[in-house]
Amino acid sequence: MTRRRILPAGMICAFRVHPEDGRQYYSVHVWESRKALRQYLATSDTGQDIRQVIACCLWPRRRRPVHIGEIHLNQQDLDQGTISHEATHAVLEWARRQSLDVHNPSDPAAANDDEERFCEAIGRLVYSIDAQLQENRLCKK
């Protein structure tokens, strides 16, 4: 029997995505509206101005080796632009943890191995988020 988690008020679904094969993951939380997302953020003491937030990434106060962070989206603004924007923030944090050199390619004409790994991780996260949203019937196929 699968154990179902009780979601907080206003949260539609929650799932995990991985930037690469392995244990490290982000938890993704989808909220029913901007208002529900902002109400959650108001209680989580992020220190940021939440009045204009439509999506965000949150990092744990204490660094954890496996759970990298949280990606928060809302159903009103659930489009590929928002998803890829937040996935990029998420993968930048992951890349810092992996000590990837994605800013200074060794050959300006070609991507280095770290840059390729970075881009693959973004693609994987965007694809995984989209697949989970489809599974939860939150976006069109």
C-alpha positions in Angstrom: 0.0 0.0 0.0 1.4 3.4 -1.0 1.4 6.0 1.8 -0.2 9.2 0.7 1.1 12.4 2.2 -1.4 15.0 3.4 -0.7 18.2 1.6 -0.9 21.7 3.2 -4.0 23.8 2.3 -3.7 25.2 -1.2 -1.0 22.7 -2.4 -2.2 20.7 -5.4 0.7 18.2 -5.6 4.2 17.5 -4.5 6.9 15.3 -6.1 10.6 14.9 -6.5 12.9 15.5 -9.5 16.6 14.7 -9.8 19.2 16.7 -11.8 21.1 13.5 -12.6 20.8 9.9 -11.9 21.5 9.4 -8.2 20.1 10.4 -4.8 20.1 14.2 -4.9 16.7 15.7 -5.6 14.5 18.7 -5.4 11.0 18.6 -4.1 8.5 20.4 -6.3 5.4 21.9 -4.8 2.5 23.1 -7.0 0.1 25.5 -5.4 -3.5 26.2 -6.6 -2.9 30.0 -7.0 -0.4 32.8 -6.5 -2.2 33.7 -3.3 -1.8 30.1 -1.9 1.9 30.2 -2.7 2.4 33.6 -1.1 0.6 32.5 2.0 2.9 29.6 2.3 6.0 31.8 1.7 4.7 34.2 4.4 4.9 31.5 7.0 8.3 30.1 5.9 10.4 33.1 6.8 12.3 33.4 3.5 13.3 37.0 4.1 12.3 37.9 0.5 9.6 40.3 -0.6 6.8 37.9 -1.6 4.3 40.4 -3.0 5.2 39.7 -6.7 6.4 36.1 -6.4 4.8 33.7 -8.9 7.3 30.9 -8.4 10.6 30.4 -6.5 13.3 28.1 -5.2 14.0 27.7 -1.5 17.2 26.3 -0.1 17.3 24.5 3.3 18.8 26.5 6.2 21.1 23.7 6.9 22.7 22.2 3.8 21.6 18.6 3.3 23.6 16.2 1.1 20.5 14.6 -0.7 17.7 17.2 -0.6 19.0 20.2 -2.5 16.0 22.4 -2.2 12.4 23.1 -3.1 10.9 24.4 -6.3 7.5 26.2 -5.8 5.1 26.7 -8.7 1.5 27.9 -8.9 -1.2 26.7 -11.3 -2.0 30.2 -12.5 1.5 30.6 -13.9 2.3 27.0 -14.9 4.0 27.5 -18.3 7.3 26.3 -19.8 8.9 29.7 -19.3 8.3 29.7 -15.6 9.2 26.0 -15.2 12.5 26.5 -17.1 13.3 29.7 -15.2 13.0 28.0 -11.8 14.7 24.8 -13.1 17.7 27.1 -14.1 17.9 28.6 -10.6 17.7 25.0 -9.1 20.4 23.7 -11.4 22.7 26.7 -10.7 22.6 25.7 -7.0 23.2 22.1 -7.9 26.1 23.1 -10.1 27.7 25.1 -7.3 27.5 22.0 -5.1 29.1 19.9 -7.8 31.9 22.6 -8.4 31.0 22.6 -12.1 32.9 25.2 -14.2 30.1 26.5 -16.4 31.1 30.1 -16.6 34.6 29.8 -18.2 34.6 27.3 -21.0 38.1 26.1 -21.9 37.3 26.5 -25.6 34.9 29.4 -26.5 33.9 27.6 -29.7 32.8 24.4 -27.8 31.0 23.6 -24.6 33.2 22.0 -21.9 32.1 18.8 -20.1 30.8 20.8 -17.1 28.7 23.0 -19.3 27.2 20.0 -21.0 26.5 18.4 -17.7 24.8 21.6 -16.5 22.6 21.8 -19.6 21.7 18.1 -19.4 20.6 18.7 -15.8 18.4 21.6 -16.8 16.8 19.6 -19.5 16.3 16.6 -17.2 14.6 18.8 -14.5 12.3 20.6 -17.0 11.4 17.2 -18.5 10.8 15.6 -15.1 8.6 18.5 -13.8 6.6 18.5 -17.0 6.1 14.7 -16.9 4.9 14.9 -13.2 2.6 17.8 -14.1 1.0 15.7 -16.9 0.7 12.7 -14.5 -1.2 15.0 -12.1 -3.2 16.4 -14.9 -2.0 19.9 -14.4 -0.9 20.6 -17.9 -1.7 19.6 -21.5 0.2 16.8 -23.2 
